[in-house]
Every structure is written in structure tokens, then in C-alpha cells.
Amino acid sequence: MRLWGGRFAKAPAEAAFRFTASLPFDKRLWRHDIAGSLAHARMLGECGIITRAEAAKIVSGLKKIERELSAQEKQKGEPDFDPASEDIHTEIERLLRRKIGRLAGKLHTARSRNDQVALDMRLYVKEEIGCILEALRNLQGVIVRRAEEHMKPGRETILPGYTHRQRAQPVLLSHHLLSYFWAFERDRARFADCLDRADVLPLGAAALAGTSFPIEPAFVAKELGFSNTFENSMDAVSDRDFVLEFLAAASITMLHLSSLAEDMTFWNLSETGYAQLDEAWCTGSSIMPQKRNPDAAELVSAKAGRVPKHFSGLLAAWKSLPKAYNLHFQEDKEALFDAADTLEGSLAAVTGMLKTIKFFPDRMEKAAGEGFTVAVEAADYLVRKGVPFREAHGIVGKAVRECEKRGIALRELPMNEWRRLSPLFGTDLLKHLTPRGAVTAKKSSGGTAPARVREQLRMAKRALGGKAR
């Protein structure tokens, strides 16, 4: 069955059909296609374009098809579709014709596959964004819970913060974890913003020019839960900005997930020993019995390159397109579906790993005191005595060099050596040269001091209860 064959004397070449057919991948949209068709049929009946009795019969047939396909999906994993159908729209109409005969042909009145597929894609994107927003919120909830666990007063967990993959300054583990909370909060805001622009009904634009029938798009919008209807029929069938925005938002979220996965992988190293990933998220080696490989975390990091590929691919495919529908848009489905699957799978994996990872606070705090991570505190000590920071930086740099020669920590450098470098150093310096002293001193807004991190936790909880920002 072809929806467009009247003008053609020949059937498509087999190779041409296989090359252009989209059913192998757009079959995923069958629920959305039926939902759009149900709303369209009801509107046709309400507007008198077809009789109410005809509309009721079409609706009844579509509901039967929906129940049958749902049962097949439950039994077999996916419904049975005729591979001879060109796309999901053709297949649903074919199934409807089997149910109600020639009347099925009236369903396509006042619409085209151009606005039909645009509708299906918007319904799909809206649905996926809802799932992703919930998954992001769940992950943020885990971050908040794990951060709270490590904020026991006076015993807050400290670990080394890193820059350039080198130990830099001590920070609270909770501060580090909450840095991801705010990244994922921006991700939630981006997806919520994308949802607003996907929430526009395109059905009624027909092929590109609209229709001569007295349709009522607002009726269909209400039936399908859309907040807005299109302003321009040509734009309605050619707008795929919402797909690009989804892919862009998904790409950025995958970068954040990759970064968190890499941190957990690093903390899990035997060389650091800061944490241990739960066995449920690790695999073994086929040759080395002792191995616990962080495969799920590594795969999240690897998959972070997959989603931006889809984004850049569609940008390239759609550049310089003339207005209205072009078959270039068929490329959006495999890219969108794979990106959504990849993102949802990665969100589930990272949430599971973070929920079950075991932290070792003693090892973290010991490491936080190594590698001269408190050197900035010695420089700040001099600055508070009136020394310009640039001079203080040079003085403490000499102290670090002396300690490296002796193989000792800054706290172990004799006070007479400190005073030789600057007479402004006093014995009270030593209380600043500990990981806890360094952390407690960072009281600036958004800093890692315990009081500031507790403020962050309160803000994070408020954010979870409201709209993403």
C-alpha cells in the first residue's frame, strides 16, 4: 500500500524502496501516530468535515489497532508490522483499512504526512523530555543525599581537589558532589526550555500551504496536550529546531555525566583508594581473576562522544535547505532515538553508581594533606599581614622548594625556616596548614567551607522542589 501511488505507473525499484523506507526505525512512533490520528479524526467529525458517525468508526478502529499492537509489544517486545509499508503512517492506515474498509481513507483528509510526522516527532520529544527531566531530578536527589551523608559537623569528608590532574587544594567531598548538582540543574533548565518550543501543534499545516477544509487546530491541540498551535504552515512542517535543541541539550548533559563518571573512575583507582564502585556496576577480566573493572563508568564516558555526533550530523544534513518539507528530515529519527536511548541509559547508570559507591574518608583526607595542597593558606597568611599576594606567592614557593629538597610537608618545616623567608610568619601559621583548616577558611560565597556547603545543600533542596533554573 502506497499513500502516493496514483500518479505513478511503476512501483519503486526494490533498492530505492529499501533506501527510502523509514518503517524500520520510525515504527517506534506508532503510539504517537495513533494518538495524533485519534485527535485528528475527532476534529474532522466535530468540524463536520466528515460525519460524526464516520469519525466514531475511525476512532473505534484506531483504538482496536492500539490495543492489538500493545498486546503484541507486550508478548514479543515489539508489534508486528508489514515490512512492505513505507513508513509508520502508511502502516497504521493499512491496519485501519483492514478494520473499517474504504472509510480509512477519509482519515487523511486535511493533513499530509509532512505535518503528521512533524506531530509525531513533537509528541515523542515531549514524552522523552518528561522522562529525562525526571531522571535528572532523581540523579540530583542522589547527589544531595550523598552530600548530606558527608557533612557531619566537625567530621565533614575532605578530599583533594584537582586541577590539571594534579592535587591542587583541599575541598569537601560534598562541595565536589554539589558541583554536579548545579551542572545538572542547568541541564534540566535546557530541557525544560526545549520542551516549551516543542510544545507547538503542527497538525493542520498539511503539506506546506495549509488546507481548504474548516479545521480547528485548537481542538487537536487540546486533545493532545499542546499549549500552542503553529503560526505559519511552511514553518510548521519544516521546523526541526526542537530536535536540534534536544540533541544540543543531550550533548551537554552527556558531557556532565561523562565528567562525573570519570571522577568516580578516578576515585575508584587502587592508586587513589578514595572510593570503591559497587560490584553491581563493575565487571571482571577474562584472564585476570583479581580485576574489578569500572566498565559502566567507562562506557558512559565513551558514549558522551556519540550524542554530539548526531547533533553535528543533522546540522550538516540540514544546512541550506529550502523552506517546507524535504526528505532530509527523515534523518532526524535515528539520530534522535539513539541520542535519547544513550542519554537515558547513561543517566540510569550514573545514578546507580553514585547511589552505591563507597567512599573512604580517611584516605581522602590523608591525600588532601599531601602534595603541598595547603600552600595557598601560607600565602594568604602573609597577605593578611599586608604583603602583596604576588610577593607572598614567591615566598611560599621558596618554602615549597625547600620542603621538596628535605622530603617533608609544609607543616614540618621548622618555624625558624619560615621566619627566615619572612619575619611575619608566626606559630599560628601551623593551624592553617591542614586540610581542615584550609577548607574552613574558604568562606567566600559558593566556597567549600562547611557553612557555605550547608547553604548550598539548602539551595539544592529548594531547587529540587521548584522549576529548574
C-alpha positions in Angstrom: 0.0 0.0 0.0 1.3 3.4 -1.0 -0.3 6.7 0.0 1.0 8.4 -3.1 0.9 5.9 -5.9 -1.8 7.3 -8.2 0.4 9.4 -10.4 3.0 6.6 -10.9 2.7 3.8 -13.4 5.7 1.9 -11.9 6.3 0.6 -8.4 9.5 1.8 -6.8 12.6 -0.2 -7.5 13.3 -2.6 -4.7 16.6 -0.9 -3.9 15.0 2.5 -4.0 12.3 1.3 -1.6 14.7 -0.2 0.8 16.8 3.0 0.7 13.9 5.5 1.3 11.6 3.5 3.6 11.6 4.6 7.2 9.4 1.9 8.8 12.5 0.0 10.1 13.1 2.9 12.5 10.0 5.2 12.6 7.9 2.2 13.8 8.9 3.4 17.3 6.4 6.3 16.7 3.4 4.0 16.3 1.8 5.2 19.6 2.3 8.8 18.8 1.0 8.3 15.2 -2.2 6.7 16.6 -2.6 9.4 19.2 -2.4 12.1 16.5 -4.8 10.2 14.2 -7.4 9.8 17.0 -7.3 13.5 17.7 -7.5 14.4 14.0 -10.4 12.1 13.4 -12.4 13.6 16.3 -11.7 17.1 15.0 -12.8 16.1 11.5 -16.1 14.9 13.0 -16.5 17.9 15.2 -15.9 20.3 12.3 -18.3 18.5 10.0 -15.6 17.6 7.5 -16.7 14.0 7.9 -19.8 12.8 9.7 -19.7 12.2 13.4 -20.6 8.5 12.7 -17.6 8.2 10.4 -15.4 9.8 12.9 -16.6 7.4 15.6 -16.0 4.4 13.4 -12.4 5.6 12.6 -11.7 6.2 16.3 -13.0 2.8 17.2 -10.8 1.2 14.6 -7.7 3.1 15.7 -8.4 2.1 19.4 -8.6 -1.6 18.4 -5.3 -1.3 16.5 -3.7 0.4 19.5 -4.9 -2.5 21.8 -3.6 -5.1 19.4 -0.2 -3.5 18.9 0.2 -3.0 22.7 -0.6 -6.7 23.2 1.9 -7.7 20.5 4.6 -5.5 22.0 4.0 -7.0 25.5 4.3 -10.5 24.1 7.1 -10.1 21.6 8.9 -7.0 22.5 7.6 -5.1 19.5 4.5 -5.1 17.3 4.2 -7.0 14.1 4.4 -4.5 11.1 4.3 -5.3 7.4 7.8 -4.6 6.0 6.2 -3.7 2.7 4.8 -0.5 4.3 6.9 2.6 3.5 6.6 4.2 6.9 4.6 4.1 10.2 1.9 6.4 8.8 1.3 4.0 5.9 1.3 1.0 8.2 -1.3 2.5 10.6 -3.6 3.4 7.7 -3.1 -0.1 6.2 -4.2 -1.7 9.5 -7.1 0.7 9.8 -8.3 -0.2 6.3 -8.3 -3.8 7.3 -10.6 -2.9 10.2 -13.0 -0.5 8.6 -12.5 -0.7 4.9 -12.5 2.3 2.5 -13.6 4.7 5.3 -10.0 4.6 6.5 -9.0 6.7 3.5 -11.0 9.7 5.0 -8.7 9.9 7.9 -6.1 11.6 5.8 -8.4 14.5 4.9 -6.9 17.9 5.7 -3.5 16.5 6.6 -0.3 15.4 5.0 2.5 13.1 6.0 4.5 16.3 6.3 2.6 17.7 9.2 1.8 14.2 10.5 5.4 13.3 11.0 6.2 16.7 12.5 3.4 16.0 15.0 4.7 12.5 15.8 8.2 13.9 16.4 7.0 16.6 18.7 4.9 14.1 20.7 8.0 11.9 21.0 10.3 14.7 22.1 7.8 15.9 24.7 7.5 12.4 26.1 11.3 11.9 26.2 11.9 15.2 27.8 9.5 14.3 30.5 11.4 11.1 31.2 14.8 12.9 31.1 13.7 15.6 33.4 12.6 13.0 36.0 15.8 11.1 35.6 17.9 14.2 36.1 15.9 15.1 39.2 16.4 11.6 40.5 20.2 11.9 40.0 20.2 15.3 41.7 18.4 13.8 44.6 21.1 11.1 44.9 23.7 13.8 44.8 22.1 15.7 47.6 21.7 12.6 49.8 25.3 11.5 49.3 26.5 15.1 50.0 24.5 15.2 53.2 26.0 11.9 54.4 29.4 13.5 54.4 28.5 16.7 56.2 28.6 15.5 59.9 29.6 18.6 61.9 33.3 18.6 62.6 33.8 15.4 60.6 33.0 16.6 57.1 34.7 14.5 54.5 37.7 16.2 52.8 39.4 15.2 49.6 42.0 16.7 47.3 40.6 19.0 44.6 42.5 18.7 41.3 43.5 21.0 38.5 45.5 19.8 35.5 45.0 16.3 37.0 47.3 17.3 39.9 46.4 17.8 43.6 45.5 21.5 44.0 43.6 22.4 47.2 41.5 20.5 49.8 37.8 20.7 49.3 34.8 19.0 50.9 33.6 15.9 49.1 30.1 17.3 49.4 31.3 20.5 47.7 32.7 18.4 44.8 29.4 16.4 44.5 27.3 19.5 44.6 29.3 21.0 41.7 27.5 18.3 39.6 24.1 19.2 41.1 24.3 22.7 39.6 25.5 21.4 36.3 22.5 19.0 36.1 20.3 21.9 37.2 21.3 23.8 34.1 20.6 20.6 32.1 17.1 20.5 33.5 16.6 24.1 32.5 17.8 23.5 29.0 15.4 20.5 28.5 12.6 22.5 30.1 13.3 25.3 27.6 13.4 22.8 24.7 10.0 21.4 25.9 8.5 24.9 25.6 9.4 25.1 22.0 8.5 21.5 21.2 5.0 22.2 22.7 3.6 23.6 19.4 1.0 21.7 17.4 2.0 21.4 13.6 -1.0 19.4 12.5 -3.2 21.3 10.1 -0.3 22.8 8.2 -0.8 19.9 5.7 1.9 19.6 3.0 3.1 23.2 3.4 0.2 25.6 2.4 -2.5 24.7 5.0 -5.8 23.2 3.9 -9.1 24.4 2.3 -11.1 22.5 4.9 -12.5 24.3 8.0 -10.2 22.6 10.5 -9.8 23.6 14.2 -6.2 23.1 15.3 -7.0 24.3 18.8 -9.3 21.3 19.2 -6.5 18.9 18.3 -4.0 20.8 20.5 -6.3 20.4 23.5 -6.8 16.7 22.8 -3.0 16.1 22.6 -1.9 18.4 25.4 -0.2 21.1 23.3 -0.1 24.6 24.6 0.3 26.3 21.3 -0.6 26.0 17.6 1.5 27.0 14.6 1.6 30.5 13.1 2.9 29.6 9.7 2.2 26.4 7.8 5.5 26.4 5.9 7.4 26.8 9.2 5.3 24.2 10.9 6.3 21.4 8.5 10.0 22.4 8.2 10.7 23.3 11.9 13.1 20.8 13.4 14.8 23.3 15.8 13.3 21.3 18.7 15.2 18.2 17.6 18.4 20.1 17.3 17.8 21.7 20.7 17.1 18.3 22.2 20.4 17.0 20.8 22.3 20.0 22.0 20.9 19.7 25.5 21.5 15.9 25.4 25.1 16.5 24.3 25.9 18.9 27.2 24.2 16.6 29.7 26.3 13.7 28.4 29.5 15.8 29.0 28.4 16.3 32.6 27.6 12.6 33.0 31.0 11.7 31.5 32.8 14.0 33.9 31.1 12.5 36.9 31.8 9.0 35.6 35.4 9.9 35.1 35.6 11.2 38.7 34.1 8.0 40.1 36.6 6.0 38.0 39.5 8.0 39.3 38.3 7.8 42.9 37.9 4.0 42.4 41.6 3.5 41.3 43.7 1.4 43.6 46.3 4.2 43.3 44.0 6.7 44.9 41.7 4.4 47.0 39.3 7.2 47.7 36.2 5.1 46.9 35.0 1.7 45.6 32.4 1.2 42.9 29.8 -1.3 43.8 30.3 -4.7 42.2 26.9 -4.4 40.5 28.4 -1.7 38.3 31.7 -3.5 37.6 32.8 -6.4 35.5 35.7 -8.8 35.7 38.6 -9.8 33.4 38.5 -12.9 31.3 42.2 -13.6 32.1 43.0 -11.7 35.4 40.9 -13.1 38.3 41.6 -10.1 40.6 40.1 -7.4 38.3 37.1 -5.2 39.1 36.8 -3.1 36.0 34.6 0.1 36.1 33.1 -0.8 32.7 29.8 1.1 33.2 31.6 4.3 34.1 34.0 3.9 31.2 31.1 3.3 28.8 29.3 6.4 29.9 32.4 8.4 29.2 32.8 6.8 25.7 29.1 7.3 24.8 29.5 11.0 25.6 31.1 11.3 22.1 28.1 9.6 20.4 25.4 12.2 21.0 27.2 15.3 19.8 27.9 13.3 16.6 24.2 13.1 15.9 23.8 16.8 16.6 26.6 17.8 14.2 25.4 15.3 11.6 21.9 16.8 11.4 23.4 20.4 11.3 25.3 19.3 8.3 22.4 17.4 6.7 20.0 20.3 7.0 22.3 23.2 6.1 21.0 25.4 3.2 17.6 23.6 3.0 14.8 25.4 1.2 11.6 26.0 3.3 8.9 23.4 3.7 9.4 19.6 3.8 12.4 17.8 2.5 13.3 14.2 2.9 16.5 15.3 4.6 14.2 15.5 7.7 13.9 11.7 7.7 17.5 11.6 9.1 16.3 13.0 12.4 14.7 9.9 13.7 17.6 7.5 14.0 19.7 10.3 15.4 17.1 11.4 17.9 16.1 7.9 19.0 19.7 6.8 19.6 20.6 10.0 21.5 17.5 9.6 23.7 18.3 6.0 24.4 22.0 6.8 25.1 21.2 9.6 27.4 18.6 7.7 29.4 20.8 4.7 29.7 23.7 6.9 30.9 21.6 8.7 33.4 20.4 5.4 34.9 24.0 4.1 35.1 25.5 7.2 36.7 22.6 7.4 39.2 23.1 3.7 40.1 26.8 4.1 40.5 26.6 7.2 42.6 23.9 5.7 44.8 26.0 2.7 45.7 29.6 3.9 45.6 31.5 3.5 48.9 33.7 6.4 50.0 36.8 6.2 52.2 37.0 9.5 54.1 40.3 8.7 56.0 42.1 8.0 52.7 40.7 11.1 51.1 41.7 13.4 54.0 45.2 11.9 54.2 45.7 12.5 50.4 44.2 16.1 50.8 47.2 16.9 53.1 49.8 15.7 50.7 51.4 17.4 47.7 51.6 20.9 49.3 47.9 21.4 48.8 47.8 23.9 51.6 50.4 26.2 50.2 47.8 28.9 49.3 47.0 29.2 53.0 50.6 30.2 53.8 50.4 32.8 51.0 47.1 34.1 52.3 48.5 34.3 55.8 51.1 36.8 54.6 48.5 38.7 52.6 46.5 39.3 55.7 49.7 40.7 57.2 49.9 43.3 54.4 52.2 41.5 52.0 51.1 41.9 48.3 49.9 38.5 47.1 52.4 38.3 44.3 55.3 38.6 46.8 53.6 36.2 49.2 53.3 33.7 46.3 57.1 33.9 45.7 57.9 33.5 49.4 55.8 30.4 49.8 57.1 29.0 46.5 60.6 29.0 48.1 59.2 27.2 51.2 57.7 24.5 48.9 61.0 24.1 47.1 62.9 23.8 50.5 60.4 21.2 51.7 60.7 19.2 48.4 64.5 19.1 49.0 64.0 17.7 52.5 61.1 15.4 51.6 58.8 17.0 54.2 55.4 18.6 54.3 54.9 22.4 54.8 53.8 21.8 58.4 57.1 20.0 59.1 59.3 22.9 58.0 60.9 24.4 61.2 59.5 27.8 62.2 62.9 29.4 62.0 63.0 28.5 58.3 59.6 30.1 57.8 60.8 33.2 59.6 63.9 33.3 57.5 61.7 33.5 54.5 59.5 36.2 56.2 59.6 37.6 59.7 55.8 38.0 59.5 55.3 34.2 59.9 54.2 33.2 63.4 53.4 30.0 65.2 49.7 30.5 64.5 50.6 29.7 60.8 50.5 25.9 61.5 46.8 25.8 62.3 46.2 26.9 58.7 48.4 24.3 57.2 46.0 21.4 57.5 43.3 20.2 55.1 40.5 21.0 57.6 42.0 24.5 58.3 42.3 25.2 54.6 38.7 24.1 53.9 37.3 26.0 56.8 38.9 29.2 55.6 37.1 29.2 52.2 34.1 31.1 53.5 33.5 33.1 50.3 30.2 32.8 48.6 30.0 29.4 46.9 33.2 28.3 48.6 34.0 24.9 50.2 33.8 26.0 53.8 31.3 23.7 55.7 28.9 26.6 56.4 28.9 27.5 52.7 28.3 24.0 51.6 25.4 23.7 54.0 24.0 26.8 52.4 24.4 25.0 49.0 22.5 22.0 50.3 19.6 24.1 51.4 19.6 25.8 48.0 19.8 22.5 46.2 16.8 21.1 48.1 14.8 24.2 47.2 15.8 23.8 43.6 14.6 20.2 43.5 11.2 21.4 44.8 10.7 24.0 42.1 11.3 24.7 38.4 14.8 24.2 37.0 16.9 27.3 36.6 
